[in-house]
Amino acid sequence: MCIRDRYQRRVHGGKLLIQTQKEQALDMATKVLHPPMKWAQRKDKIFLSIEIRDIQNEKVELKEPNNLIFSCESEKQQYESHLEFYGEIDVNESRWTKYGRYIQLVIQKKEEGPYWKKLTKDDKKYSNISVDWDKYVDEDEEAEQQQSQPSFGEGWDPSAMQGFGGQGEEDSDDEEEHGHDHGIDDLDKEEEINTGDNKEANEDENEEKKE
């Protein structure tokens, strides 16, 4: 293997620098990239897919009125994104889930109404964001589309999604509270059953002694 295959020569400040393949890999690992995204919308929600394989250490956070903060790792590469949406969102009614090749979000709009003109509030063109043509529906055809397909679109499973804003914790507390009450009832019933069984056993024993 020749030197050209093993090293990358760079000129910096008038000096010739030699960078090994290991150093190149380290540079790539420490460089933060913007994740590729696809989006579509309905009058009441936004569909957003973050297209990264084998996602680890993900952070998916929505903040009202209109912010998404995302970060993750994949194959030793760091990804980050901070978006300010075109309109306001409802954090508590939004959902997300992670699959092997992407993360899916269903972001509820604060108010149902006309389609947003774009995904983000600023006029910047994001090279990492594109239209999700698999879920795209024209605004005039949305009512017709909802009759033929689920409101979440093909491939979306609302039951597998988790919420934002601590909504899941409240549900967990409610379940724990109800479960505790249910447990007390079960103990009372079990005690009644055991008492009845002991009473029957004593009666049988007394009858045997009489015989």
ROSE-4610 file (N, C-alpha, C; in Angstrom, 1 decimal, always signed):
// ROSE-4610
residu = [M/M/M/C/C/C/I/I/I/R/R/R/D/D/D/R/R/R/Y/Y/Y/Q/Q/Q/R/R/R/R/R/R/V/V/V/H/H/H/G/G/G/G/G/G/K/K/K/L/L/L/L/L/L/I/I/I/Q/Q/Q/T/T/T/Q/Q/Q/K/K/K/E/E/E/Q/Q/Q/A/A/A/L/L/L/D/D/D/M/M/M/A/A/A/T/T/T/K/K/K/V/V/V/L/L/L/H/H/H/P/P/P/P/P/P/M/M/M/K/K/K/W/W/W/A/A/A/Q/Q/Q/R/R/R/K/K/K/D/D/D/K/K/K/I/I/I/F/F/F/L/L/L/S/S/S/I/I/I/E/E/E/I/I/I/R/R/R/D/D/D/I/I/I/Q/Q/Q/N/N/N/E/E/E/K/K/K/V/V/V/E/E/E/L/L/L/K/K/K/E/E/E/P/P/P/N/N/N/N/N/N/L/L/L/I/I/I/F/F/F/S/S/S/C/C/C/E/E/E/S/S/S/E/E/E/K/K/K/Q/Q/Q/Q/Q/Q/Y/Y/Y/E/E/E/S/S/S/H/H/H/L/L/L/E/E/E/F/F/F/Y/Y/Y/G/G/G/E/E/E/I/I/I/D/D/D/V/V/V/N/N/N/E/E/E/S/S/S/R/R/R/W/W/W/T/T/T/K/K/K/Y/Y/Y/G/G/G/R/R/R/Y/Y/Y/I/I/I/Q/Q/Q/L/L/L/V/V/V/I/I/I/Q/Q/Q/K/K/K/K/K/K/E/E/E/E/E/E/G/G/G/P/P/P/Y/Y/Y/W/W/W/K/K/K/K/K/K/L/L/L/T/T/T/K/K/K/D/D/D/D/D/D/K/K/K/K/K/K/Y/Y/Y/S/S/S/N/N/N/I/I/I/S/S/S/V/V/V/D/D/D/W/W/W/D/D/D/K/K/K/Y/Y/Y/V/V/V/D/D/D/E/E/E/D/D/D/E/E/E/E/E/E/A/A/A/E/E/E/Q/Q/Q/Q/Q/Q/Q/Q/Q/S/S/S/Q/Q/Q/P/P/P/S/S/S/F/F/F/G/G/G/E/E/E/G/G/G/W/W/W/D/D/D/P/P/P/S/S/S/A/A/A/M/M/M/Q/Q/Q/G/G/G/F/F/F/G/G/G/G/G/G/Q/Q/Q/G/G/G/E/E/E/E/E/E/D/D/D/S/S/S/D/D/D/D/D/D/E/E/E/E/E/E/E/E/E/H/H/H/G/G/G/H/H/H/D/D/D/H/H/H/G/G/G/I/I/I/D/D/D/D/D/D/L/L/L/D/D/D/K/K/K/E/E/E/E/E/E/E/E/E/I/I/I/N/N/N/T/T/T/G/G/G/D/D/D/N/N/N/K/K/K/E/E/E/A/A/A/N/N/N/E/E/E/D/D/D/E/E/E/N/N/N/E/E/E/E/E/E/K/K/K/K/K/K/E/E/E]
num = [1/1/1/2/2/2/3/3/3/4/4/4/5/5/5/6/6/6/7/7/7/8/8/8/9/9/9/10/10/10/11/11/11/12/12/12/13/13/13/14/14/14/15/15/15/16/16/16/17/17/17/18/18/18/19/19/19/20/20/20/21/21/21/22/22/22/23/23/23/24/24/24/25/25/25/26/26/26/27/27/27/28/28/28/29/29/29/30/30/30/31/31/31/32/32/32/33/33/33/34/34/34/35/35/35/36/36/36/37/37/37/38/38/38/39/39/39/40/40/40/41/41/41/42/42/42/43/43/43/44/44/44/45/45/45/46/46/46/47/47/47/48/48/48/49/49/49/50/50/50/51/51/51/52/52/52/53/53/53/54/54/54/55/55/55/56/56/56/57/57/57/58/58/58/59/59/59/60/60/60/61/61/61/62/62/62/63/63/63/64/64/64/65/65/65/66/66/66/67/67/67/68/68/68/69/69/69/70/70/70/71/71/71/72/72/72/73/73/73/74/74/74/75/75/75/76/76/76/77/77/77/78/78/78/79/79/79/80/80/80/81/81/81/82/82/82/83/83/83/84/84/84/85/85/85/86/86/86/87/87/87/88/88/88/89/89/89/90/90/90/91/91/91/92/92/92/93/93/93/94/94/94/95/95/95/96/96/96/97/97/97/98/98/98/99/99/99/100/100/100/101/101/101/102/102/102/103/103/103/104/104/104/105/105/105/106/106/106/107/107/107/108/108/108/109/109/109/110/110/110/111/111/111/112/112/112/113/113/113/114/114/114/115/115/115/116/116/116/117/117/117/118/118/118/119/119/119/120/120/120/121/121/121/122/122/122/123/123/123/124/124/124/125/125/125/126/126/126/127/127/127/128/128/128/129/129/129/130/130/130/131/131/131/132/132/132/133/133/133/134/134/134/135/135/135/136/136/136/137/137/137/138/138/138/139/139/139/140/140/140/141/141/141/142/142/142/143/143/143/144/144/144/145/145/145/146/146/146/147/147/147/148/148/148/149/149/149/150/150/150/151/151/151/152/152/152/153/153/153/154/154/154/155/155/155/156/156/156/157/157/157/158/158/158/159/159/159/160/160/160/161/161/161/162/162/162/163/163/163/164/164/164/165/165/165/166/166/166/167/167/167/168/168/168/169/169/169/170/170/170/171/171/171/172/172/172/173/173/173/174/174/174/175/175/175/176/176/176/177/177/177/178/178/178/179/179/179/180/180/180/181/181/181/182/182/182/183/183/183/184/184/184/185/185/185/186/186/186/187/187/187/188/188/188/189/189/189/190/190/190/191/191/191/192/192/192/193/193/193/194/194/194/195/195/195/196/196/196/197/197/197/198/198/198/199/199/199/200/200/200/201/201/201/202/202/202/203/203/203/204/204/204/205/205/205/206/206/206/207/207/207/208/208/208/209/209/209/210/210/210/211/211/211]
x = [+0.9/+0.0/+0.9/+0.7/+1.5/+1.1/+1.9/+1.7/+0.4/+0.1/-1.1/-2.4/-2.3/-3.5/-3.6/-2.5/-2.6/-2.7/-2.4/-2.4/-3.1/-3.7/-4.3/-3.5/-3.0/-2.1/-3.0/-2.9/-3.6/-2.7/-3.0/-2.2/-3.0/-2.3/-3.0/-2.0/-2.3/-1.4/-0.1/+0.0/+1.2/+2.0/+1.5/+2.3/+1.5/+2.3/+1.8/+1.5/+0.3/-0.1/-0.4/+0.0/-0.3/-1.3/-2.4/-3.5/-3.6/-3.5/-3.7/-5.2/-5.4/-6.8/-7.5/-6.8/-7.4/-7.8/-6.9/-7.3/-8.5/-8.6/-9.7/-11.0/-10.9/-12.1/-12.5/-11.5/-11.8/-12.4/-12.0/-12.6/-14.0/-14.4/-15.7/-16.6/-16.0/-16.8/-17.1/-16.2/-16.4/-17.2/-17.4/-18.2/-19.6/-20.4/-21.9/-22.6/-23.4/-24.2/-25.7/-26.3/-27.8/-28.4/-29.4/-30.0/-30.9/-31.0/-31.9/-33.3/-34.3/-35.6/-36.6/-37.8/-38.9/-40.1/-40.9/-42.2/-43.3/-44.5/-45.8/-46.7/-47.9/-48.8/-50.3/-51.1/-52.6/-53.0/-54.3/-54.7/-54.5/-54.4/-54.2/-52.9/-52.1/-50.8/-49.7/-48.5/-47.3/-46.7/-46.4/-45.6/-44.2/-43.3/-41.9/-41.1/-40.3/-39.5/-38.0/-37.2/-35.8/-35.1/-34.5/-34.0/-32.6/-32.4/-31.1/-31.2/-30.2/-30.2/-29.6/-30.0/-29.4/-29.1/-30.2/-30.1/-29.9/-28.9/-28.7/-28.6/-28.8/-28.7/-29.5/-30.7/-31.5/-32.2/-32.3/-33.0/-34.0/-35.3/-36.4/-37.2/-37.2/-37.9/-38.6/-39.9/-40.7/-40.9/-40.9/-41.1/-42.1/-43.1/-44.0/-43.3/-43.6/-44.7/-44.4/-43.2/-43.0/-41.5/-41.0/-39.6/-39.4/-38.5/-38.0/-36.5/-36.1/-34.7/-34.4/-33.5/-33.2/-31.7/-31.3/-29.9/-29.8/-28.8/-28.6/-27.2/-26.9/-25.6/-26.0/-25.2/-25.4/-24.0/-23.6/-22.3/-21.2/-21.1/-20.0/-20.1/-21.3/-21.5/-22.5/-22.3/-23.2/-24.1/-25.4/-26.4/-27.1/-27.4/-28.2/-29.1/-30.2/-31.1/-31.9/-32.1/-33.0/-33.9/-35.2/-36.1/-37.1/-37.4/-38.5/-39.6/-40.7/-41.7/-42.5/-43.1/-43.8/-45.0/-45.7/-46.8/-46.6/-47.5/-47.5/-47.9/-47.4/-47.7/-48.3/-48.9/-49.5/-48.6/-47.7/-46.8/-47.5/-48.5/-49.1/-49.8/-50.3/-51.0/-50.1/-48.8/-47.9/-47.3/-46.8/-46.3/-45.0/-44.2/-43.1/-42.7/-42.0/-41.5/-40.3/-39.5/-38.2/-38.3/-37.9/-37.7/-36.3/-36.0/-34.6/-33.9/-34.6/-34.0/-34.4/-35.3/-35.7/-36.6/-36.8/-37.7/-38.9/-40.1/-41.3/-41.9/-42.3/-43.0/-44.4/-45.4/-46.7/-46.9/-46.7/-46.7/-48.0/-48.8/-50.1/-50.0/-50.7/-50.7/-51.6/-51.3/-52.0/-53.5/-53.6/-55.0/-55.1/-56.2/-56.5/-56.9/-56.3/-56.6/-55.9/-55.7/-55.0/-53.6/-53.2/-51.8/-50.8/-49.7/-48.6/-47.9/-47.4/-46.7/-45.3/-44.8/-43.5/-43.3/-42.3/-42.1/-41.6/-40.6/-39.9/-40.3/-40.1/-40.5/-39.6/-38.3/-37.3/-37.4/-36.7/-36.6/-35.4/-34.7/-33.5/-33.9/-33.1/-33.3/-32.5/-33.1/-32.5/-32.2/-31.0/-30.7/-31.0/-31.1/-31.4/-32.9/-33.7/-35.2/-35.9/-36.7/-37.4/-38.8/-39.7/-41.1/-41.1/-42.0/-42.3/-43.4/-43.1/-44.1/-45.0/-44.5/-45.3/-46.5/-46.4/-47.5/-48.1/-47.6/-48.1/-49.5/-50.3/-51.7/-52.0/-52.5/-52.9/-54.0/-53.9/-54.9/-56.3/-56.6/-58.0/-58.5/-57.5/-57.9/-57.8/-57.6/-57.4/-58.6/-59.8/-61.0/-61.3/-61.0/-61.2/-60.2/-59.0/-57.9/-58.2/-58.7/-59.0/-60.0/-60.9/-61.9/-61.3/-60.2/-59.6/-58.4/-57.8/-56.6/-56.7/-56.0/-56.0/-55.5/-55.9/-55.5/-54.0/-53.3/-51.9/-51.1/-51.8/-51.1/-50.6/-50.2/-49.7/-48.4/-48.3/-47.1/-47.0/-48.0/-48.0/-48.8/-48.3/-49.1/-49.1/-50.3/-50.4/-50.2/-50.6/-50.5/-49.1/-48.1/-46.7/-45.9/-46.6/-45.9/-46.0/-45.0/-45.0/-45.2/-45.6/-46.0/-44.9/-45.1/-44.2/-44.8/-44.0/-44.5/-45.0/-44.4/-44.8/-46.1/-46.8/-48.1/-48.1/-47.1/-46.9/-46.8/-46.0/-45.8/-47.2/-48.0/-49.3/-50.1/-50.1/-50.8/-50.3/-49.0/-48.3/-48.8/-48.9/-49.3/-50.7/-51.6/-53.0/-53.1/-52.3/-52.3/-51.9/-50.8/-50.3/-51.3/-52.0/-53.0/-54.2/-54.7/-55.7/-55.3/-54.1/-53.6/-53.4/-53.1/-53.0/-54.3/-55.3/-56.7/-57.1/-56.9/-57.3/-56.6/-55.3/-54.6/-55.2/-55.6/-56.3/-57.5/-58.3/-59.5/-59.2/-58.2/-57.8/-57.4/-56.7/-56.2/-57.4/-58.4/-59.6/-60.4/-60.5/-61.2/-60.5/-59.1/-58.3/-58.5/-58.5/-58.7/-60.0/-61.1/-62.4/-62.4/-61.7/-61.7/-60.9/-59.8/-59.0/-59.8/-60.5/-61.3/-62.3/-63.0/-64.0/-63.4/-62.3/-61.7/-61.3/-60.8/-60.4/-61.6/-62.7/-63.9/-64.4/-64.4/-64.9/-64.0/-62.6/-61.7/-61.9/-62.2/-62.5/-63.8/-64.8/-66.0/-65.8/-65.0/-64.7/-64.0/-63.0/-62.2/-63.1/-64.0/-64.9/-65.8/-66.3/-67.2/-66.4/-65.1/-64.3/-64.1/-63.9/-63.7/-65.0/-66.1/-67.4/-67.6/-67.2/-67.3/-66.3]
y = [-1.2/+0.0/+1.2/+2.2/+3.3/+4.4/+5.4/+6.4/+7.2/+7.4/+8.1/+7.4/+6.1/+5.3/+5.4/+5.6/+5.5/+6.9/+7.9/+9.3/+10.3/+11.2/+12.3/+13.6/+14.2/+15.4/+16.6/+17.5/+18.8/+19.9/+21.1/+22.3/+23.2/+23.6/+24.5/+25.5/+26.8/+27.9/+27.8/+27.3/+27.2/+26.0/+25.1/+23.9/+22.7/+21.7/+20.4/+19.5/+19.1/+18.3/+16.9/+15.9/+14.5/+13.9/+13.4/+12.9/+11.4/+10.6/+9.2/+8.8/+7.6/+7.2/+7.1/+6.8/+6.8/+8.2/+9.2/+10.6/+11.0/+10.6/+11.0/+10.4/+9.2/+8.6/+9.3/+9.7/+10.5/+11.8/+12.5/+13.8/+13.6/+12.5/+12.2/+11.9/+11.2/+10.9/+12.1/+13.1/+14.3/+15.3/+15.2/+16.2/+15.9/+16.9/+16.7/+16.9/+16.0/+16.1/+16.4/+16.9/+17.1/+15.9/+15.3/+14.0/+14.3/+13.3/+13.4/+13.2/+14.1/+14.0/+14.1/+13.5/+13.6/+14.0/+14.8/+15.3/+15.4/+15.3/+15.5/+16.0/+16.5/+17.1/+16.8/+17.0/+17.1/+18.4/+18.7/+19.9/+20.0/+18.9/+18.8/+18.3/+17.8/+17.2/+17.2/+16.9/+16.8/+15.4/+14.8/+13.5/+13.8/+13.4/+13.7/+12.4/+12.0/+10.8/+11.2/+10.7/+11.0/+9.7/+9.8/+8.6/+8.3/+7.6/+7.1/+5.7/+4.9/+3.5/+3.3/+2.3/+1.8/+3.0/+3.7/+4.9/+4.5/+5.2/+5.0/+6.3/+6.3/+7.5/+8.6/+8.3/+9.4/+10.3/+11.6/+12.6/+13.2/+13.0/+13.6/+14.5/+15.8/+16.7/+17.7/+17.9/+19.0/+20.0/+21.3/+22.4/+23.4/+23.7/+24.7/+26.1/+27.0/+26.9/+26.1/+25.9/+25.3/+24.8/+24.1/+23.7/+22.2/+21.7/+20.3/+20.3/+19.5/+19.3/+17.8/+17.5/+16.1/+15.9/+14.7/+14.3/+12.8/+12.2/+10.8/+10.4/+9.1/+8.5/+7.4/+7.2/+6.0/+5.7/+4.5/+4.0/+5.0/+5.4/+6.3/+7.7/+8.1/+9.4/+10.1/+11.4/+12.2/+13.0/+13.0/+13.8/+14.7/+16.0/+16.9/+17.8/+18.2/+19.1/+19.9/+21.2/+22.0/+22.8/+22.4/+23.1/+23.9/+25.0/+25.9/+25.8/+25.2/+24.9/+26.2/+26.0/+27.2/+27.6/+26.7/+27.0/+26.4/+26.7/+26.2/+24.8/+24.1/+22.6/+22.3/+21.2/+20.7/+19.5/+19.8/+18.8/+17.5/+17.7/+16.6/+15.7/+16.2/+15.3/+14.7/+15.0/+14.5/+13.2/+12.4/+11.0/+10.8/+9.8/+9.4/+7.9/+7.3/+5.9/+5.7/+4.7/+4.4/+3.0/+2.9/+1.6/+1.4/+0.3/+0.0/+0.9/+1.5/+2.4/+3.8/+4.2/+5.6/+5.8/+7.1/+7.5/+8.2/+7.9/+8.5/+9.4/+10.6/+11.5/+11.9/+11.9/+12.5/+13.8/+14.9/+16.2/+16.9/+17.0/+17.6/+19.2/+19.7/+21.2/+21.8/+23.0/+23.6/+23.9/+24.3/+24.5/+23.9/+23.2/+22.6/+23.7/+23.7/+24.7/+24.5/+25.5/+25.4/+24.8/+24.1/+23.5/+24.6/+24.2/+25.1/+25.3/+26.5/+26.8/+26.1/+25.8/+25.1/+24.5/+23.7/+23.0/+24.0/+24.8/+25.6/+27.1/+27.8/+29.2/+30.1/+29.8/+30.6/+30.3/+31.1/+31.0/+30.2/+29.6/+28.8/+27.6/+27.2/+25.9/+24.8/+23.8/+22.7/+21.6/+21.3/+20.2/+18.9/+18.7/+17.4/+17.2/+18.1/+17.9/+17.9/+16.8/+16.7/+16.2/+16.3/+15.9/+14.4/+13.9/+12.4/+12.1/+11.7/+11.5/+10.3/+9.4/+8.2/+8.6/+9.7/+10.2/+11.5/+12.0/+13.3/+13.2/+14.1/+14.2/+15.7/+16.0/+17.4/+17.9/+19.1/+19.7/+19.5/+19.6/+19.5/+18.1/+17.1/+15.7/+15.0/+15.7/+15.1/+14.4/+15.0/+14.4/+13.0/+13.0/+11.8/+10.7/+11.1/+10.2/+9.6/+10.3/+9.8/+8.7/+8.7/+7.6/+6.3/+6.4/+5.2/+4.7/+5.5/+5.1/+5.6/+5.0/+5.5/+6.9/+7.6/+9.0/+9.2/+8.2/+8.2/+7.9/+7.4/+7.0/+5.6/+5.1/+3.7/+3.5/+2.5/+2.2/+2.8/+3.6/+4.3/+3.5/+3.2/+2.4/+3.3/+4.0/+4.9/+4.2/+3.0/+2.2/+2.0/+2.0/+1.7/+3.0/+4.1/+5.4/+5.9/+6.7/+7.3/+8.8/+9.4/+10.8/+11.6/+12.9/+13.9/+14.6/+15.4/+16.2/+15.5/+14.3/+13.6/+13.0/+12.9/+12.3/+10.8/+10.1/+8.7/+8.5/+9.4/+9.3/+9.4/+10.3/+10.5/+9.2/+8.6/+7.4/+6.3/+6.3/+5.2/+5.4/+6.6/+6.9/+6.4/+6.7/+6.3/+4.8/+4.1/+2.7/+2.1/+2.7/+2.2/+2.4/+3.6/+3.8/+2.9/+2.7/+1.7/+0.3/+0.0/-1.4/-1.6/-0.6/-0.7/-1.0/-0.3/-0.5/-1.9/-2.3/-3.6/-4.7/-4.4/-5.4/-5.6/-4.5/-4.5/-5.4/-5.2/-5.9/-7.4/-7.7/-9.1/-9.8/-9.0/-9.5/-9.8/-8.9/-9.1/-10.3/-10.5/-11.7/-12.9/-12.9/-14.0/-14.4/-13.3/-13.6/-14.2/-13.7/-14.3/-15.8/-16.1/-17.5/-18.4/-17.9/-18.6/-18.9/-17.8/-18.0/-19.0/-19.0/-20.0/-21.4/-21.5/-22.8/-23.4/-22.5/-22.9/-23.3/-22.6/-22.9/-24.3/-24.6/-25.9/-27.0/-26.7/-27.7/-28.1/-27.0/-27.3/-28.1/-27.8/-28.5/-30.0/-30.3/-31.6/-32.4/-31.7/-32.3/-32.6/-31.7/-32.0/-33.2/-33.3/-34.4/-35.8/-35.7/-36.9/-37.4/-36.4/-36.7/-37.3/-36.8/-37.3/-38.8/-39.1/-40.5/-41.4]
z = [+0.0/+0.0/+0.0/-0.9/-1.0/+0.0/+0.2/+1.2/+0.9/-0.4/-0.8/-0.3/-0.2/+0.3/+1.8/+2.5/+3.9/+4.6/+3.8/+4.4/+3.5/+4.2/+3.5/+3.8/+2.7/+2.9/+2.8/+3.7/+3.8/+4.0/+3.4/+3.6/+4.5/+5.6/+6.5/+7.0/+6.8/+7.2/+6.5/+5.3/+4.6/+4.9/+5.8/+6.2/+5.7/+5.4/+4.9/+6.1/+6.3/+7.4/+6.8/+7.6/+7.2/+8.2/+7.8/+8.6/+8.4/+9.4/+9.2/+9.1/+8.7/+8.5/+9.9/+10.9/+12.3/+12.7/+12.4/+12.7/+11.9/+10.6/+9.8/+10.4/+10.9/+11.5/+12.8/+13.5/+14.8/+14.5/+13.4/+13.0/+12.6/+11.9/+11.5/+12.7/+13.7/+14.9/+15.8/+15.8/+16.6/+15.9/+14.6/+13.9/+14.0/+14.4/+14.6/+13.3/+12.9/+11.6/+11.9/+10.9/+11.0/+10.4/+11.1/+10.7/+9.5/+8.6/+7.4/+7.9/+7.5/+7.9/+6.7/+6.9/+6.0/+6.7/+6.0/+6.7/+5.8/+6.4/+5.7/+6.7/+6.3/+7.2/+6.9/+7.9/+7.8/+8.5/+8.5/+9.0/+10.6/+11.2/+12.7/+13.2/+12.3/+12.7/+11.7/+12.2/+11.4/+11.5/+10.4/+10.4/+10.1/+11.0/+10.9/+11.1/+10.1/+10.3/+10.3/+11.2/+11.3/+10.8/+9.7/+8.9/+9.3/+10.4/+10.9/+11.3/+10.9/+11.3/+12.7/+13.4/+14.7/+15.6/+15.9/+16.8/+18.2/+18.9/+20.3/+21.0/+22.3/+23.2/+22.6/+22.2/+21.6/+22.6/+22.2/+23.0/+22.1/+22.4/+21.6/+22.5/+22.3/+23.2/+22.4/+22.8/+22.2/+23.3/+22.9/+23.8/+23.2/+23.9/+23.4/+23.5/+22.5/+21.6/+20.3/+19.9/+18.6/+18.3/+19.3/+19.2/+19.3/+18.5/+18.6/+18.8/+19.9/+20.2/+20.0/+19.1/+18.9/+18.9/+19.5/+19.4/+19.5/+18.9/+19.0/+18.5/+18.7/+18.2/+17.3/+16.2/+15.3/+14.7/+14.9/+14.3/+14.6/+15.9/+16.4/+15.8/+15.3/+14.7/+15.5/+15.8/+16.6/+15.7/+16.0/+15.2/+16.2/+15.7/+16.4/+15.5/+16.1/+15.3/+16.3/+15.9/+16.7/+15.7/+15.7/+14.8/+15.5/+14.8/+15.3/+14.2/+14.6/+13.6/+13.1/+12.0/+11.4/+12.3/+12.9/+13.8/+15.2/+16.1/+17.4/+17.5/+18.5/+18.6/+20.0/+20.1/+21.4/+21.8/+22.8/+23.3/+23.9/+24.7/+25.4/+24.5/+23.3/+22.4/+21.3/+21.3/+20.3/+20.8/+19.8/+20.1/+19.3/+19.7/+18.9/+19.3/+18.4/+18.6/+17.8/+18.2/+17.5/+16.9/+15.6/+14.9/+14.6/+13.9/+13.7/+12.7/+11.8/+10.8/+10.9/+11.8/+11.9/+13.2/+13.4/+14.5/+13.9/+14.3/+13.8/+14.9/+14.4/+15.3/+14.7/+15.5/+15.1/+16.0/+15.5/+16.2/+16.0/+17.1/+17.0/+16.9/+16.0/+15.9/+17.0/+17.4/+18.5/+18.1/+16.8/+16.3/+14.9/+14.7/+13.4/+12.4/+11.2/+10.2/+8.9/+8.1/+6.8/+7.0/+5.9/+5.9/+6.2/+6.9/+7.0/+5.7/+5.4/+4.2/+4.1/+5.3/+5.3/+6.7/+6.9/+8.2/+9.3/+8.9/+9.9/+9.8/+10.8/+10.9/+10.0/+10.0/+9.3/+7.8/+7.1/+5.6/+5.1/+6.1/+5.7/+5.0/+4.0/+3.3/+3.9/+4.4/+5.1/+4.1/+3.8/+2.8/+3.4/+4.7/+5.3/+5.5/+5.1/+5.3/+3.9/+3.7/+2.4/+2.7/+1.6/+1.8/+1.8/+2.7/+2.8/+1.8/+0.6/-0.4/-0.2/+0.7/+1.0/+1.9/+2.6/+3.5/+3.0/+2.0/+1.5/+1.0/+1.3/+0.8/+0.6/-0.6/-0.9/+0.1/+0.5/+1.4/+1.0/-0.3/-0.8/-0.8/-0.7/-0.8/+0.5/+1.6/+2.9/+3.4/+3.3/+3.7/+3.0/+1.7/+1.0/+1.4/+1.7/+2.0/+3.4/+4.3/+5.7/+5.7/+4.7/+4.6/+4.1/+3.4/+2.8/+3.6/+4.4/+5.2/+6.6/+7.6/+9.0/+9.0/+10.1/+10.2/+10.4/+10.9/+11.2/+9.9/+8.9/+7.7/+7.7/+6.6/+6.5/+7.2/+8.1/+8.8/+10.2/+10.6/+11.9/+12.8/+14.0/+15.0/+16.3/+16.5/+17.6/+19.0/+19.1/+20.3/+20.7/+19.8/+20.1/+20.4/+20.4/+20.5/+22.0/+22.4/+23.7/+23.6/+24.7/+24.7/+25.2/+25.2/+25.7/+26.9/+27.6/+28.6/+29.9/+30.2/+31.4/+31.4/+30.3/+30.3/+30.6/+30.2/+30.5/+32.0/+32.7/+34.2/+34.9/+34.5/+35.1/+35.0/+33.8/+33.5/+34.4/+34.6/+35.4/+36.9/+37.4/+38.7/+38.9/+37.9/+38.0/+38.1/+37.2/+37.2/+38.5/+39.1/+40.4/+41.5/+41.5/+42.5/+42.4/+41.2/+41.0/+41.3/+40.9/+41.2/+42.7/+43.5/+44.9/+45.5/+45.1/+45.6/+45.3/+44.0/+43.6/+44.4/+44.8/+45.6/+47.0/+47.6/+48.9/+48.8/+47.8/+47.7/+47.5/+46.8/+46.6/+47.9/+48.8/+50.1/+51.0/+50.9/+51.7/+51.3/+50.0/+49.5/+49.9/+49.7/+50.1/+51.5/+52.4/+53.8/+54.1/+53.4/+53.6/+53.2/+52.1/+51.6/+52.6/+53.1/+54.0/+55.3/+55.8/+57.0/+56.8/+55.6/+55.4/+55.3/+54.7/+54.6/+56.0/+56.8/+58.2/+59.0/+58.8/+59.5/+59.1/+57.8/+57.3/+57.8/+57.9/+58.3/+59.8/+60.6/+62.0/+62.3/+61.4/+61.6/+61.2/+60.2/+59.8/+60.9/+61.5/+62.6/+63.8/+64.2/+65.3/+65.0/+63.8/+63.4/+63.5/+63.1/+63.2/+64.7/+65.6/+67.0/+67.6/+67.2/+67.7/+67.3/+66.1/+65.6/+66.4]
